[in-house]
Amino acid sequence: MAKFDSVQDYLNALPEPQQQITDELLPIIEAALPGTGALYQGHPVWSAGEKPGKSPVCYVKAYSSYVTFGFWKGQMLTDPSGRLDAGTRGMAGIKLRSLADIDADLFTDWLHQARAMEATTGS
């Protein structure tokens, strides 16, 4: 993807299927981490700290056929759904291929856990 100046620029450049997913996902993230979204390393990231990339909590990254919704400390989250896939360095995320993959209650729980974890442990 090209380089963008803002989270909104990034989202506006997505193909329609990914835009539909992010249009549904972003309000869930913003409710838990209001006003903390910024571009960091080329994609949207929401942080517990004031500086982008400082105390990062979650990110959204678009690929050709899905959108990843991930967490820096995702492997430490309680996930009774089993939907989070482990990544590297303690990260975990979920691939969203359609609107049906979005579970507002589950995602809100993950966001609250991740925000609380970051607030107590920092990066």
KEZADREN-988883 format. One record per residue (C-alpha): x negated, y, z; residue in three letters; residue number from 0. Coordinates in nm, 2 decimals. Layout:
<xx->X, yy->Y, zz->Z, resn->Ala, resi->NUM>
...
END
This chain:
<xx->0.00, yy->0.00, zz->0.00, resn->Met, resi->0>
<xx->-0.10, yy->0.36, zz->-0.05, resn->Ala, resi->1>
<xx->-0.21, yy->0.59, zz->0.22, resn->Lys, resi->2>
<xx->0.08, yy->0.78, zz->0.39, resn->Phe, resi->3>
<xx->0.11, yy->1.09, zz->0.61, resn->Asp, resi->4>
<xx->0.39, yy->0.98, zz->0.84, resn->Ser, resi->5>
<xx->0.59, yy->0.68, zz->0.95, resn->Val, resi->6>
<xx->0.88, yy->0.81, zz->0.74, resn->Gln, resi->7>
<xx->0.66, yy->0.83, zz->0.43, resn->Asp, resi->8>
<xx->0.56, yy->0.47, zz->0.48, resn->Tyr, resi->9>
<xx->0.92, yy->0.36, zz->0.53, resn->Leu, resi->10>
<xx->1.04, yy->0.56, zz->0.23, resn->Asn, resi->11>
<xx->0.79, yy->0.39, zz->0.00, resn->Ala, resi->12>
<xx->0.91, yy->0.04, zz->0.09, resn->Leu, resi->13>
<xx->1.12, yy->-0.17, zz->-0.16, resn->Pro, resi->14>
<xx->1.49, yy->-0.17, zz->-0.09, resn->Glu, resi->15>
<xx->1.50, yy->-0.51, zz->0.10, resn->Pro, resi->16>
<xx->1.23, yy->-0.40, zz->0.34, resn->Gln, resi->17>
<xx->1.39, yy->-0.06, zz->0.38, resn->Gln, resi->18>
<xx->1.71, yy->-0.23, zz->0.49, resn->Gln, resi->19>
<xx->1.53, yy->-0.42, zz->0.75, resn->Ile, resi->20>
<xx->1.33, yy->-0.12, zz->0.88, resn->Thr, resi->21>
<xx->1.65, yy->0.09, zz->0.88, resn->Asp, resi->22>
<xx->1.80, yy->-0.16, zz->1.12, resn->Glu, resi->23>
<xx->1.48, yy->-0.22, zz->1.32, resn->Leu, resi->24>
<xx->1.36, yy->0.13, zz->1.38, resn->Leu, resi->25>
<xx->1.65, yy->0.24, zz->1.60, resn->Pro, resi->26>
<xx->1.59, yy->-0.06, zz->1.83, resn->Ile, resi->27>
<xx->1.22, yy->0.04, zz->1.86, resn->Ile, resi->28>
<xx->1.29, yy->0.41, zz->1.90, resn->Glu, resi->29>
<xx->1.54, yy->0.34, zz->2.18, resn->Ala, resi->30>
<xx->1.27, yy->0.16, zz->2.38, resn->Ala, resi->31>
<xx->0.97, yy->0.38, zz->2.28, resn->Leu, resi->32>
<xx->1.12, yy->0.71, zz->2.19, resn->Pro, resi->33>
<xx->0.90, yy->0.95, zz->1.99, resn->Gly, resi->34>
<xx->0.58, yy->0.74, zz->2.01, resn->Thr, resi->35>
<xx->0.57, yy->0.62, zz->1.65, resn->Gly, resi->36>
<xx->0.27, yy->0.71, zz->1.44, resn->Ala, resi->37>
<xx->0.06, yy->0.57, zz->1.16, resn->Leu, resi->38>
<xx->-0.24, yy->0.38, zz->1.29, resn->Tyr, resi->39>
<xx->-0.46, yy->0.18, zz->1.05, resn->Gln, resi->40>
<xx->-0.21, yy->0.24, zz->0.77, resn->Gly, resi->41>
<xx->0.12, yy->0.12, zz->0.92, resn->His, resi->42>
<xx->0.37, yy->0.23, zz->1.19, resn->Pro, resi->43>
<xx->0.27, yy->0.17, zz->1.55, resn->Val, resi->44>
<xx->0.45, yy->0.26, zz->1.87, resn->Trp, resi->45>
<xx->0.24, yy->0.32, zz->2.18, resn->Ser, resi->46>
<xx->0.27, yy->0.37, zz->2.56, resn->Ala, resi->47>
<xx->0.01, yy->0.64, zz->2.54, resn->Gly, resi->48>
<xx->0.03, yy->0.98, zz->2.38, resn->Glu, resi->49>
<xx->-0.24, yy->0.92, zz->2.11, resn->Lys, resi->50>
<xx->-0.17, yy->0.69, zz->1.82, resn->Pro, resi->51>
<xx->-0.36, yy->0.37, zz->1.87, resn->Gly, resi->52>
<xx->-0.41, yy->0.43, zz->2.25, resn->Lys, resi->53>
<xx->-0.21, yy->0.18, zz->2.45, resn->Ser, resi->54>
<xx->-0.04, yy->0.03, zz->2.14, resn->Pro, resi->55>
<xx->0.28, yy->-0.17, zz->2.21, resn->Val, resi->56>
<xx->0.42, yy->-0.28, zz->1.88, resn->Cys, resi->57>
<xx->0.39, yy->-0.23, zz->1.50, resn->Tyr, resi->58>
<xx->0.58, yy->-0.28, zz->1.18, resn->Val, resi->59>
<xx->0.40, yy->-0.39, zz->0.87, resn->Lys, resi->60>
<xx->0.56, yy->-0.46, zz->0.53, resn->Ala, resi->61>
<xx->0.46, yy->-0.73, zz->0.30, resn->Tyr, resi->62>
<xx->0.60, yy->-0.82, zz->-0.04, resn->Ser, resi->63>
<xx->0.88, yy->-1.05, zz->0.09, resn->Ser, resi->64>
<xx->0.91, yy->-0.97, zz->0.46, resn->Tyr, resi->65>
<xx->0.84, yy->-0.71, zz->0.73, resn->Val, resi->66>
<xx->0.64, yy->-0.81, zz->1.04, resn->Thr, resi->67>
<xx->0.75, yy->-0.68, zz->1.37, resn->Phe, resi->68>
<xx->0.46, yy->-0.75, zz->1.61, resn->Gly, resi->69>
<xx->0.32, yy->-0.68, zz->1.95, resn->Phe, resi->70>
<xx->-0.04, yy->-0.63, zz->2.07, resn->Trp, resi->71>
<xx->0.01, yy->-0.85, zz->2.38, resn->Lys, resi->72>
<xx->0.28, yy->-1.06, zz->2.22, resn->Gly, resi->73>
<xx->0.15, yy->-1.39, zz->2.34, resn->Gln, resi->74>
<xx->0.21, yy->-1.27, zz->2.70, resn->Met, resi->75>
<xx->0.58, yy->-1.19, zz->2.64, resn->Leu, resi->76>
<xx->0.84, yy->-1.42, zz->2.76, resn->Thr, resi->77>
<xx->1.01, yy->-1.56, zz->2.45, resn->Asp, resi->78>
<xx->1.28, yy->-1.82, zz->2.52, resn->Pro, resi->79>
<xx->1.38, yy->-1.80, zz->2.15, resn->Ser, resi->80>
<xx->1.05, yy->-1.93, zz->2.04, resn->Gly, resi->81>
<xx->1.06, yy->-1.69, zz->1.74, resn->Arg, resi->82>
<xx->0.73, yy->-1.51, zz->1.81, resn->Leu, resi->83>
<xx->0.44, yy->-1.65, zz->1.61, resn->Asp, resi->84>
<xx->0.10, yy->-1.62, zz->1.78, resn->Ala, resi->85>
<xx->-0.16, yy->-1.42, zz->1.60, resn->Gly, resi->86>
<xx->-0.52, yy->-1.32, zz->1.69, resn->Thr, resi->87>
<xx->-0.65, yy->-1.16, zz->2.00, resn->Arg, resi->88>
<xx->-0.33, yy->-1.21, zz->2.20, resn->Gly, resi->89>
<xx->-0.11, yy->-1.06, zz->1.94, resn->Met, resi->90>
<xx->0.22, yy->-1.22, zz->1.82, resn->Ala, resi->91>
<xx->0.49, yy->-1.12, zz->1.58, resn->Gly, resi->92>
<xx->0.80, yy->-1.22, zz->1.38, resn->Ile, resi->93>
<xx->0.85, yy->-1.22, zz->1.01, resn->Lys, resi->94>
<xx->1.18, yy->-1.05, zz->0.92, resn->Leu, resi->95>
<xx->1.30, yy->-1.16, zz->0.57, resn->Arg, resi->96>
<xx->1.66, yy->-1.03, zz->0.60, resn->Ser, resi->97>
<xx->1.90, yy->-0.84, zz->0.82, resn->Leu, resi->98>
<xx->2.01, yy->-1.17, zz->0.97, resn->Ala, resi->99>
<xx->1.67, yy->-1.21, zz->1.13, resn->Asp, resi->100>
<xx->1.72, yy->-0.90, zz->1.35, resn->Ile, resi->101>
<xx->1.84, yy->-0.97, zz->1.70, resn->Asp, resi->102>
<xx->1.88, yy->-0.64, zz->1.88, resn->Ala, resi->103>
<xx->1.91, yy->-0.78, zz->2.23, resn->Asp, resi->104>
<xx->1.61, yy->-1.01, zz->2.19, resn->Leu, resi->105>
<xx->1.40, yy->-0.74, zz->2.04, resn->Phe, resi->106>
<xx->1.50, yy->-0.49, zz->2.30, resn->Thr, resi->107>
<xx->1.39, yy->-0.74, zz->2.57, resn->Asp, resi->108>
<xx->1.05, yy->-0.79, zz->2.40, resn->Trp, resi->109>
<xx->1.01, yy->-0.41, zz->2.37, resn->Leu, resi->110>
<xx->1.09, yy->-0.36, zz->2.74, resn->His, resi->111>
<xx->0.85, yy->-0.63, zz->2.85, resn->Gln, resi->112>
<xx->0.57, yy->-0.50, zz->2.62, resn->Ala, resi->113>
<xx->0.62, yy->-0.14, zz->2.73, resn->Arg, resi->114>
<xx->0.61, yy->-0.24, zz->3.10, resn->Ala, resi->115>
<xx->0.31, yy->-0.46, zz->3.04, resn->Met, resi->116>
<xx->0.12, yy->-0.18, zz->2.87, resn->Glu, resi->117>
<xx->0.21, yy->0.07, zz->3.14, resn->Ala, resi->118>
<xx->0.06, yy->-0.15, zz->3.40, resn->Thr, resi->119>
<xx->-0.24, yy->-0.30, zz->3.22, resn->Thr, resi->120>
<xx->-0.33, yy->-0.04, zz->2.95, resn->Gly, resi->121>
<xx->-0.53, yy->-0.14, zz->2.64, resn->Ser, resi->122>
END
